[in-house]
Amino acid sequence: MPGTKTFFLAAGLALSLAAPASADLARAVETQILPGYSALASTTQALAEATAASCDPAAIRPAYGAAFDAWMQVGHLRLGPGELAAITIAFWPDTRSATPRALNRMIADQDPLGTDPAEYVQVSAAARGFFALDTLVFDPDPAGDPAYRCALTATVAADLAAQAKALDAGWREGFAATLTTAGEAGNSTYLAPEEAVQALYTQLLAGLEFTEDQRLARPLDSFDKPHPKRAEAWRSARSLPNIRASLKAQRALAVALADAPIPLTEAAFDAADAAASVVVDPGFQDITDAQAWFRADVLRQRVLEIRQAVEAELGAQLGVAAGFNSADGD
């Protein structure tokens, strides 16, 4: 898209001349964040019930997909209760294949922890959460005793549901108020409303960067050397659905934070959605094919353009300083 970067920079300069607006923190929390965590708690509970009733991947897939969609609504919010919970709910990228190795050891040893949801919190993060389930349920070549694998799958799902319930409670009963009372007496986390705004803006940008760098650039690598097995949740073919669900949630958060129209940002999200719609393999296992690689790379570029639009338009509107690095934390 020739001239896009220049356009975004020019737009950002123009917007920066205006007085910054104040984000509606309460609106973002009430309409996006709390409903997202509530959905995560309810869908992971349904997933736990599904895995307890059946070990058939076809029977589990609908509940698994709904729960993963719910996680994508809030998975980019690595602050408050979610800062540490994200590690055990979604241990990825797994650069050393720690998840299959941890699960294979448990299966080979028939570790009693694998059948005890109440004690499963003791196992490593790699053996918990969505990616443990992705490996157990959708492994194309499952090994070990089927009965133990089935019990382990139900245990991992029950543990995930318990984590989601605690995370929902942590936001609803504590951290939501911490964000929305920023600057008020007694709030030692955010001493001014601007700090809470910057925290959410940081999470928005960091989530977009994660999609571009990890969900897309990492498996794509280079045209001559793509790595399909680096794609997120490739076993269950959730790679593309996760991107689309995450972008949808980030768009909603951007709109909720804005106090004025953000047409550049919305157009960039539309362009990314159009690029995603022409990707053929939802698990990115076809990226060794030249055309498939280019389709996925166009999507990567569109996600980059969303981030540029957010920085130029929403960042200026909220008064976030130019050059702010979302990777620096909140």
SULGILIN-V543255 format. One record per residue. N is the residue number from 0. PHI is phi in whole degrees, 0 to 359 (none if undefined). Layout:
# SULGILIN-V543255
n = <N,N>
phi = <PHI,PHI>
This chain:
# SULGILIN-V543255
n = <0,1,2,3,4,5,6,7,8,9,10,11,12,13,14,15,16,17,18,19,20,21,22,23,24,25,26,27,28,29,30,31,32,33,34,35,36,37,38,39,40,41,42,43,44,45,46,47,48,49,50,51,52,53,54,55,56,57,58,59,60,61,62,63,64,65,66,67,68,69,70,71,72,73,74,75,76,77,78,79,80,81,82,83,84,85,86,87,88,89,90,91,92,93,94,95,96,97,98,99,100,101,102,103,104,105,106,107,108,109,110,111,112,113,114,115,116,117,118,119,120,121,122,123,124,125,126,127,128,129,130,131,132,133,134,135,136,137,138,139,140,141,142,143,144,145,146,147,148,149,150,151,152,153,154,155,156,157,158,159,160,161,162,163,164,165,166,167,168,169,170,171,172,173,174,175,176,177,178,179,180,181,182,183,184,185,186,187,188,189,190,191,192,193,194,195,196,197,198,199,200,201,202,203,204,205,206,207,208,209,210,211,212,213,214,215,216,217,218,219,220,221,222,223,224,225,226,227,228,229,230,231,232,233,234,235,236,237,238,239,240,241,242,243,244,245,246,247,248,249,250,251,252,253,254,255,256,257,258,259,260,261,262,263,264,265,266,267,268,269,270,271,272,273,274,275,276,277,278,279,280,281,282,283,284,285,286,287,288,289,290,291,292,293,294,295,296,297,298,299,300,301,302,303,304,305,306,307,308,309,310,311,312,313,314,315,316,317,318,319,320,321,322,323,324,325,326,327,328,329>
phi = <none,302,80,298,299,298,299,297,296,296,296,297,297,296,293,293,282,273,293,294,269,261,291,270,298,299,296,298,291,284,263,238,286,297,299,296,289,296,296,297,297,287,285,289,295,296,294,299,293,294,288,289,271,203,255,284,307,296,283,277,308,301,291,296,297,295,292,293,302,295,296,296,293,230,297,276,268,267,214,61,298,280,298,266,299,300,293,270,277,218,281,194,289,254,289,244,55,293,295,297,293,296,292,297,296,297,293,297,271,47,304,302,300,291,242,232,303,292,257,294,301,284,281,293,303,296,262,239,81,299,280,293,295,303,288,291,277,247,300,291,222,293,239,92,294,302,294,292,302,296,296,296,300,296,294,298,293,295,296,297,298,295,297,294,297,293,294,300,294,299,284,293,260,205,287,300,291,300,290,280,252,306,89,274,302,92,269,267,276,238,280,210,304,298,292,291,300,297,299,290,299,301,295,299,294,297,296,294,296,297,296,294,280,263,285,241,298,296,290,292,49,231,303,277,215,285,227,303,285,274,293,293,51,292,299,266,57,261,302,288,305,296,297,294,292,295,297,299,292,291,297,297,294,300,294,294,286,287,253,209,304,233,296,297,294,295,295,293,296,300,296,293,296,296,294,294,292,257,288,274,266,294,260,59,279,262,287,286,276,302,294,296,299,295,298,292,289,298,299,302,297,292,293,302,292,298,299,297,292,300,296,287,254,291,301,293,297,274,82,282,296,300,88,298,256,294,281,280,101,257>
